Amino acid sequence: MNDNLREQLLVLPAYFQGHLVLTLIAMTTSILVSIPLGIWAARSARVKRPLLVLISIIQTFPSIAILALVVALLGGRIGLVPAITALVLYSMLPIVRNTVTGLETVSAEVVEAARGIGMSPGQILLRVRLPLAMPFIIAGIRTAAVWTVGLATLSTLVGATSFGNYIFTGLQTRNLVAVTVGSLAAATMAVLLDGLIGAIQWLAEHRNERSNAGYRRISLAVLAGTGLGVAVVAYALMPEEKVDFVVGGKGFTEQYIIAGLVAAELQKAGFTVEQRVGMGSEVVYEATANSSVDVYLEYSGTVWANIMGRDDNPGRWQVLEEVTAFIAEKDAIGTAATLGFQNLYALAMRRDRAVELGVTAIDDLLPVSDDLVAGGDLEFFGRPEWLKLRDTYAIDFAEKLTFDTSLLYSAINERQVDLISAYTTDGRVAAYNLVLLDDPLSALPPYDAFLAASERAMSQPLFVEIMNRLNGKISDQVMREANRIVDVEGGSVSEAVAYLQGMIWD
């Protein structure tokens, strides 16, 4: 068996458990909330329209935006709670709408006949209207279940374990085996869950055939599937031994590598460690501020621009000094180590295109920028750094396209864009023969890499000692080579971590 595939299958049970727990808890909660809301809406015209409009509006919000809003409303909390909350909000629409539709399709003559034989409104609802509406309600639940399984992959972005760990890590590290395993696993779970719900519906509709052998076989299959789901959820929710440290990370290769290095160093000292990588910048920062995450790789320029709201550039060391003082005072986040390298934002062009246009610096773009297509990562064109660069040079482009980081370099290599926002420690800069354009007006701030650590972690002397050993140990060139191992050579994150450990300690 391929080593890469074996590595992915080893973590399948943990990812399966996390994904199933998210899905089943979210679906159970959604059913318990949505069906009563649907009944209420069907019985009250004043409730029906605003309720359906509200949940329809929620449905139009991008799922990532819902996750971000939920995390913000929960004070930066990450993990199961924000993920399940977002999934419940997203799964409500088909269940509520189908409940309303099903109840409204019950003919008035049937309801009147039930009333005529002396049934109370409650009896009519439970014994007549709901049973007749059940096919519609089950159809809504099946739709919601499939949606929920798919959307649960995004929970990785807020620190919840799911098949999304395969997909996001695989995309960033160009590991198609991981992406394939994660996608197939999610699709299989969706099909099986849909089939289980369909089987429950069939049993309910054929309950008068209980002596039938087919009925008994399906009953056993449903019981087995339901039992497995309940057992997994119960096991996952059991109190478990708390790990010593949670190592966080954002969603690109360098973050995965440094998270792996930090975890390895802590484990070497005998600590238990959990990694939660793939989160957004704001999410992981807030999680560290509230000690949901203990340590992660941060950059001085990111804090300077995005959190402190500064757009000036007083110089590399002053920025770093002010950033470390600010996060310590505002959020009790300590600087456990300054690693020694910078991962600067820079505009990059293919060498042949730069020579063709006579471009070596950003200000050289001014005469031709209106004819160029620029590509950026998922954050760049919304970040203060871009606004500062745009205003400093009075520059803009004919079109600005946004790409996942893993696709950004392919886009410029395949001439889909003329220039991109690159990272200076990215191994693909050299691999794709790109030129980093000079920034003579210093519009972009410095980006010294440092380990941001929670107040809880910084209060533990041994943790601080271990992290301090990494001070100044990683140069730009060493980090660039570690990134190249993954992004260009197709190596694993663990191979890049081993390379860093060799360079640091040998």
LUMZA-340367 format. One line per field, with one value per residue (C-alpha): residue number from 0; residue in one letter; chain; x, y, z. Coordinates in steps of 0.05 Angstrom, whole numbers. Last residue first. Layout:
num <- (NUM, ...)
residuo <- (A, ...)
cadena <- (A, ...)
east <- (X, ...)
north <- (Y, ...)
up <- (Z, ...)
***
This chain:
num <- (505, 504, 503, 502, 501, 500, 499, 498, 497, 496, 495, 494, 493, 492, 491, 490, 489, 488, 487, 486, 485, 484, 483, 482, 481, 480, 479, 478, 477, 476, 475, 474, 473, 472, 471, 470, 469, 468, 467, 466, 465, 464, 463, 462, 461, 460, 459, 458, 457, 456, 455, 454, 453, 452, 451, 450, 449, 448, 447, 446, 445, 444, 443, 442, 441, 440, 439, 438, 437, 436, 435, 434, 433, 432, 431, 430, 429, 428, 427, 426, 425, 424, 423, 422, 421, 420, 419, 418, 417, 416, 415, 414, 413, 412, 411, 410, 409, 408, 407, 406, 405, 404, 403, 402, 401, 400, 399, 398, 397, 396, 395, 394, 393, 392, 391, 390, 389, 388, 387, 386, 385, 384, 383, 382, 381, 380, 379, 378, 377, 376, 375, 374, 373, 372, 371, 370, 369, 368, 367, 366, 365, 364, 363, 362, 361, 360, 359, 358, 357, 356, 355, 354, 353, 352, 351, 350, 349, 348, 347, 346, 345, 344, 343, 342, 341, 340, 339, 338, 337, 336, 335, 334, 333, 332, 331, 330, 329, 328, 327, 326, 325, 324, 323, 322, 321, 320, 319, 318, 317, 316, 315, 314, 313, 312, 311, 310, 309, 308, 307, 306, 305, 304, 303, 302, 301, 300, 299, 298, 297, 296, 295, 294, 293, 292, 291, 290, 289, 288, 287, 286, 285, 284, 283, 282, 281, 280, 279, 278, 277, 276, 275, 274, 273, 272, 271, 270, 269, 268, 267, 266, 265, 264, 263, 262, 261, 260, 259, 258, 257, 256, 255, 254, 253, 252, 251, 250, 249, 248, 247, 246, 245, 244, 243, 242, 241, 240, 239, 238, 237, 236, 235, 234, 233, 232, 231, 230, 229, 228, 227, 226, 225, 224, 223, 222, 221, 220, 219, 218, 217, 216, 215, 214, 213, 212, 211, 210, 209, 208, 207, 206, 205, 204, 203, 202, 201, 200, 199, 198, 197, 196, 195, 194, 193, 192, 191, 190, 189, 188, 187, 186, 185, 184, 183, 182, 181, 180, 179, 178, 177, 176, 175, 174, 173, 172, 171, 170, 169, 168, 167, 166, 165, 164, 163, 162, 161, 160, 159, 158, 157, 156, 155, 154, 153, 152, 151, 150, 149, 148, 147, 146, 145, 144, 143, 142, 141, 140, 139, 138, 137, 136, 135, 134, 133, 132, 131, 130, 129, 128, 127, 126, 125, 124, 123, 122, 121, 120, 119, 118, 117, 116, 115, 114, 113, 112, 111, 110, 109, 108, 107, 106, 105, 104, 103, 102, 101, 100, 99, 98, 97, 96, 95, 94, 93, 92, 91, 90, 89, 88, 87, 86, 85, 84, 83, 82, 81, 80, 79, 78, 77, 76, 75, 74, 73, 72, 71, 70, 69, 68, 67, 66, 65, 64, 63, 62, 61, 60, 59, 58, 57, 56, 55, 54, 53, 52, 51, 50, 49, 48, 47, 46, 45, 44, 43, 42, 41, 40, 39, 38, 37, 36, 35, 34, 33, 32, 31, 30, 29, 28, 27, 26, 25, 24, 23, 22, 21, 20, 19, 18, 17, 16, 15, 14, 13, 12, 11, 10, 9, 8, 7, 6, 5, 4, 3, 2, 1, 0)
residuo <- (D, W, I, M, G, Q, L, Y, A, V, A, E, S, V, S, G, G, E, V, D, V, I, R, N, A, E, R, M, V, Q, D, S, I, K, G, N, L, R, N, M, I, E, V, F, L, P, Q, S, M, A, R, E, S, A, A, L, F, A, D, Y, P, P, L, A, S, L, P, D, D, L, L, V, L, N, Y, A, A, V, R, G, D, T, T, Y, A, S, I, L, D, V, Q, R, E, N, I, A, S, Y, L, L, S, T, D, F, T, L, K, E, A, F, D, I, A, Y, T, D, R, L, K, L, W, E, P, R, G, F, F, E, L, D, G, G, A, V, L, D, D, S, V, P, L, L, D, D, I, A, T, V, G, L, E, V, A, R, D, R, R, M, A, L, A, Y, L, N, Q, F, G, L, T, A, A, T, G, I, A, D, K, E, A, I, F, A, T, V, E, E, L, V, Q, W, R, G, P, N, D, D, R, G, M, I, N, A, W, V, T, G, S, Y, E, L, Y, V, D, V, S, S, N, A, T, A, E, Y, V, V, E, S, G, M, G, V, R, Q, E, V, T, F, G, A, K, Q, L, E, A, A, V, L, G, A, I, I, Y, Q, E, T, F, G, K, G, G, V, V, F, D, V, K, E, E, P, M, L, A, Y, A, V, V, A, V, G, L, G, T, G, A, L, V, A, L, S, I, R, R, Y, G, A, N, S, R, E, N, R, H, E, A, L, W, Q, I, A, G, I, L, G, D, L, L, V, A, M, T, A, A, A, L, S, G, V, T, V, A, V, L, N, R, T, Q, L, G, T, F, I, Y, N, G, F, S, T, A, G, V, L, T, S, L, T, A, L, G, V, T, W, V, A, A, T, R, I, G, A, I, I, F, P, M, A, L, P, L, R, V, R, L, L, I, Q, G, P, S, M, G, I, G, R, A, A, E, V, V, E, A, S, V, T, E, L, G, T, V, T, N, R, V, I, P, L, M, S, Y, L, V, L, A, T, I, A, P, V, L, G, I, R, G, G, L, L, A, V, V, L, A, L, I, A, I, S, P, F, T, Q, I, I, S, I, L, V, L, L, P, R, K, V, R, A, S, R, A, A, W, I, G, L, P, I, S, V, L, I, S, T, T, M, A, I, L, T, L, V, L, H, G, Q, F, Y, A, P, L, V, L, L, Q, E, R, L, N, D, N, M)
cadena <- (A, A, A, A, A, A, A, A, A, A, A, A, A, A, A, A, A, A, A, A, A, A, A, A, A, A, A, A, A, A, A, A, A, A, A, A, A, A, A, A, A, A, A, A, A, A, A, A, A, A, A, A, A, A, A, A, A, A, A, A, A, A, A, A, A, A, A, A, A, A, A, A, A, A, A, A, A, A, A, A, A, A, A, A, A, A, A, A, A, A, A, A, A, A, A, A, A, A, A, A, A, A, A, A, A, A, A, A, A, A, A, A, A, A, A, A, A, A, A, A, A, A, A, A, A, A, A, A, A, A, A, A, A, A, A, A, A, A, A, A, A, A, A, A, A, A, A, A, A, A, A, A, A, A, A, A, A, A, A, A, A, A, A, A, A, A, A, A, A, A, A, A, A, A, A, A, A, A, A, A, A, A, A, A, A, A, A, A, A, A, A, A, A, A, A, A, A, A, A, A, A, A, A, A, A, A, A, A, A, A, A, A, A, A, A, A, A, A, A, A, A, A, A, A, A, A, A, A, A, A, A, A, A, A, A, A, A, A, A, A, A, A, A, A, A, A, A, A, A, A, A, A, A, A, A, A, A, A, A, A, A, A, A, A, A, A, A, A, A, A, A, A, A, A, A, A, A, A, A, A, A, A, A, A, A, A, A, A, A, A, A, A, A, A, A, A, A, A, A, A, A, A, A, A, A, A, A, A, A, A, A, A, A, A, A, A, A, A, A, A, A, A, A, A, A, A, A, A, A, A, A, A, A, A, A, A, A, A, A, A, A, A, A, A, A, A, A, A, A, A, A, A, A, A, A, A, A, A, A, A, A, A, A, A, A, A, A, A, A, A, A, A, A, A, A, A, A, A, A, A, A, A, A, A, A, A, A, A, A, A, A, A, A, A, A, A, A, A, A, A, A, A, A, A, A, A, A, A, A, A, A, A, A, A, A, A, A, A, A, A, A, A, A, A, A, A, A, A, A, A, A, A, A, A, A, A, A, A, A, A, A, A, A, A, A, A, A, A, A, A, A, A, A, A, A, A, A, A, A, A, A, A, A, A, A, A, A, A, A, A, A, A, A, A, A, A, A, A, A, A, A, A, A, A, A, A, A, A, A, A, A, A, A, A, A, A, A, A, A, A, A, A, A, A, A, A)
east <- (450, 395, 362, 377, 358, 295, 276, 286, 245, 189, 191, 187, 128, 92, 96, 136, 106, 173, 145, 97, 120, 196, 193, 162, 221, 269, 238, 241, 316, 328, 290, 329, 303, 338, 328, 293, 274, 304, 257, 198, 225, 241, 173, 138, 183, 165, 89, 55, 66, 20, -38, -28, -34, 25, 44, 104, 140, 151, 174, 129, 154, 101, 82, 83, 158, 164, 216, 175, 217, 181, 193, 210, 182, 218, 162, 207, 240, 175, 147, 189, 148, 190, 175, 100, 67, 11, 5, 22, 0, -58, -82, -12, -6, 50, 10, -51, -9, 21, -47, -77, -51, -63, -137, -150, -178, -178, -166, -180, -156, -107, -97, -42, -37, 31, 16, -59, -56, -1, -39, -104, -67, -36, -104, -130, -189, -148, -101, -148, -164, -97, -87, -84, -73, -95, -58, -80, -93, -26, 16, 43, 43, 76, 147, 125, 121, 194, 232, 187, 212, 147, 178, 229, 173, 134, 194, 209, 137, 112, 110, 81, 107, 78, 135, 149, 206, 254, 287, 239, 219, 198, 145, 115, 59, -15, -47, -100, -90, -24, 13, -15, 8, 78, 93, 67, 106, 172, 160, 142, 203, 248, 225, 219, 172, 122, 55, -13, -32, -100, -73, -108, -103, -43, 6, -20, -10, 56, 86, 71, 39, 55, 13, 11, -39, -105, -171, -133, -181, -130, -105, -174, -181, -116, -136, -203, -176, -123, -168, -161, -128, -93, -115, -59, -65, -5, 14, 78, 139, 194, 197, 122, 134, 187, 144, 83, 125, 153, 85, 55, 114, 101, 26, 34, 84, 36, -25, -89, -73, -46, -59, -20, -63, -22, -24, -79, -141, -158, -227, -297, -345, -375, -337, -358, -431, -428, -395, -444, -505, -481, -466, -533, -570, -534, -546, -619, -630, -598, -639, -703, -685, -677, -742, -782, -754, -775, -847, -878, -874, -917, -964, -904, -896, -896, -855, -805, -798, -785, -732, -700, -699, -664, -612, -603, -591, -540, -505, -502, -477, -425, -399, -394, -355, -307, -298, -281, -233, -197, -191, -164, -114, -90, -87, -34, -19, 1, -53, -106, -90, -91, -159, -189, -163, -179, -246, -263, -278, -244, -268, -218, -260, -235, -240, -315, -316, -322, -388, -418, -420, -449, -499, -524, -537, -574, -615, -640, -658, -693, -733, -755, -773, -819, -853, -865, -889, -945, -999, -972, -967, -1038, -1077, -1055, -1010, -1043, -1115, -1102, -1077, -1136, -1183, -1215, -1291, -1311, -1327, -1259, -1227, -1276, -1259, -1185, -1195, -1240, -1189, -1139, -1069, -1024, -1013, -981, -932, -913, -901, -859, -823, -804, -780, -739, -709, -691, -663, -599, -557, -573, -559, -492, -471, -487, -453, -388, -390, -399, -353, -287, -271, -291, -272, -323, -382, -411, -344, -343, -415, -400, -339, -378, -435, -386, -355, -425, -438, -503, -561, -587, -592, -637, -681, -685, -710, -759, -789, -800, -826, -878, -902, -910, -968, -1001, -1002, -1016, -966, -913, -921, -916, -854, -823, -838, -805, -744, -720, -719, -699, -641, -616, -615, -582, -528, -513, -511, -468, -417, -409, -403, -348, -307, -313, -295, -235, -210, -222, -190, -124, -88, -121, -85, -16, -30, -49, 16, 56, 25, 0)
north <- (382, 414, 468, 442, 370, 392, 433, 374, 328, 379, 380, 305, 307, 356, 306, 311, 334, 361, 430, 448, 400, 400, 472, 496, 466, 498, 567, 559, 544, 603, 653, 630, 585, 582, 654, 633, 559, 542, 595, 549, 494, 542, 575, 507, 487, 551, 544, 612, 624, 567, 594, 665, 638, 635, 672, 639, 690, 701, 771, 800, 870, 921, 931, 1002, 1007, 1061, 1022, 956, 912, 862, 788, 754, 685, 624, 575, 534, 597, 627, 558, 549, 602, 642, 708, 697, 718, 766, 751, 778, 772, 723, 661, 653, 579, 594, 652, 609, 550, 596, 616, 546, 522, 591, 588, 640, 710, 749, 824, 854, 914, 930, 985, 1033, 1100, 1075, 1090, 1081, 1012, 988, 1013, 982, 916, 916, 932, 864, 851, 841, 794, 747, 688, 694, 744, 745, 807, 817, 872, 925, 982, 965, 984, 1053, 1043, 975, 1004, 1031, 960, 944, 905, 914, 923, 897, 838, 827, 821, 775, 729, 728, 709, 763, 771, 823, 813, 794, 778, 713, 736, 688, 685, 645, 697, 654, 649, 718, 723, 735, 770, 799, 875, 882, 822, 833, 905, 894, 839, 883, 945, 907, 872, 937, 972, 916, 917, 991, 1049, 1025, 1060, 1027, 1009, 977, 941, 877, 872, 916, 907, 837, 812, 849, 816, 746, 690, 616, 583, 568, 550, 548, 551, 598, 657, 700, 639, 625, 699, 695, 628, 656, 722, 690, 635, 563, 505, 475, 446, 402, 365, 354, 310, 333, 288, 336, 304, 316, 391, 393, 351, 396, 458, 427, 403, 472, 501, 455, 464, 540, 540, 500, 544, 547, 578, 541, 519, 477, 454, 437, 389, 345, 334, 262, 248, 261, 221, 261, 222, 155, 176, 202, 139, 94, 133, 127, 53, 39, 77, 36, -30, -14, 7, -57, -99, -65, -75, -149, -154, -118, -163, -224, -199, -207, -132, -117, -67, -22, -12, 65, 71, 19, 55, 121, 89, 59, 128, 157, 102, 111, 186, 171, 120, 166, 225, 182, 156, 226, 250, 191, 199, 273, 261, 203, 243, 306, 265, 228, 294, 321, 390, 414, 467, 426, 363, 400, 431, 366, 316, 361, 374, 301, 329, 353, 420, 478, 533, 524, 448, 458, 468, 393, 396, 430, 366, 322, 377, 385, 310, 310, 371, 338, 275, 316, 354, 288, 262, 322, 313, 239, 255, 303, 249, 224, 297, 317, 257, 228, 282, 344, 318, 295, 364, 398, 352, 293, 286, 245, 309, 339, 280, 289, 363, 349, 298, 347, 404, 364, 353, 391, 448, 401, 375, 445, 472, 411, 416, 489, 477, 416, 446, 512, 486, 454, 518, 543, 474, 470, 539, 520, 452, 485, 540, 488, 433, 470, 544, 599, 668, 705, 662, 716, 719, 644, 646, 702, 666, 601, 638, 673, 606, 581, 639, 673, 656, 602, 653, 694, 634, 622, 693, 693, 627, 655, 722, 688, 633, 671, 716, 659, 616, 541, 523, 568, 535, 465, 487, 515, 450, 412, 457, 455, 381, 366, 416, 390, 318, 340, 381, 326, 273, 313, 339, 271, 236, 284, 277, 202, 195, 242, 200, 134, 160, 181, 117, 116, 180, 153, 88, 128, 166, 103, 70, 0)
up <- (282, 324, 282, 212, 230, 266, 205, 158, 205, 203, 127, 125, 175, 129, 73, 9, -57, -83, -97, -41, 13, 7, -19, 47, 86, 36, 44, 120, 116, 68, 111, 172, 228, 295, 318, 382, 378, 446, 475, 459, 504, 561, 557, 560, 619, 657, 652, 658, 584, 568, 608, 582, 511, 463, 399, 366, 322, 248, 229, 176, 160, 135, 62, 37, 44, -10, -50, -50, -96, -139, -125, -191, -204, -233, -217, -171, -143, -118, -104, -42, -6, 43, 8, 6, -59, -78, -152, -220, -292, -281, -318, -345, -327, -278, -250, -236, -211, -159, -132, -133, -65, -35, -52, -105, -110, -175, -183, -251, -289, -234, -183, -164, -128, -101, -29, -37, -67, -21, 40, 16, 3, 72, 104, 82, 37, -26, 10, 48, 2, -33, -88, -164, -207, -279, -315, -366, -317, -284, -346, -332, -256, -254, -248, -180, -154, -171, -224, -284, -356, -385, -423, -368, -316, -362, -372, -297, -279, -232, -156, -109, -39, 29, 75, 111, 156, 190, 258, 300, 351, 410, 464, 451, 501, 491, 551, 504, 505, 544, 516, 446, 446, 475, 424, 367, 390, 392, 326, 291, 322, 298, 226, 213, 227, 175, 177, 165, 236, 252, 313, 295, 220, 203, 261, 279, 208, 201, 263, 238, 278, 288, 341, 415, 470, 433, 471, 517, 509, 473, 435, 407, 388, 348, 316, 293, 268, 224, 197, 220, 182, 242, 308, 334, 400, 446, 504, 538, 548, 528, 458, 454, 463, 409, 361, 372, 357, 294, 270, 281, 244, 184, 183, 186, 129, 86, 91, 132, 199, 259, 329, 379, 438, 500, 558, 530, 572, 586, 561, 588, 546, 488, 435, 463, 467, 395, 369, 408, 383, 311, 317, 350, 295, 241, 277, 293, 221, 195, 243, 222, 149, 160, 200, 147, 93, 134, 138, 207, 218, 157, 191, 203, 129, 126, 190, 166, 99, 134, 178, 115, 82, 143, 140, 65, 73, 128, 84, 23, 64, 99, 33, 4, 65, 62, -14, -5, 52, 17, -47, -13, 26, -37, -74, -27, -54, 15, 19, -15, 25, 91, 73, 48, 99, 159, 125, 141, 210, 274, 300, 301, 270, 198, 207, 212, 137, 127, 165, 105, 65, 120, 137, 66, 61, 127, 109, 46, 84, 137, 85, 52, 121, 132, 65, 76, 147, 127, 132, 199, 223, 203, 229, 296, 325, 296, 300, 372, 392, 359, 397, 362, 368, 308, 270, 283, 248, 190, 187, 184, 128, 90, 98, 59, 88, 41, 91, 141, 89, 64, 134, 153, 86, 99, 170, 151, 87, 122, 188, 163, 158, 228, 257, 221, 247, 319, 311, 287, 340, 396, 371, 367, 375, 424, 399, 442, 423, 378, 341, 331, 306, 258, 229, 220, 186, 140, 120, 103, 57, 79, 34, 82, 138, 93, 80, 156, 165, 106, 129, 199, 175, 130, 177, 242, 224, 185, 248, 248, 193, 225, 293, 262, 224, 287, 324, 266, 264, 336, 351, 279, 281, 347, 321, 256, 290, 340, 285, 237, 286, 319, 252, 229, 292, 293, 220, 229, 287, 251, 186, 218, 200, 131, 111, 130, 93, 31, 33, 45, -17, 0)
***
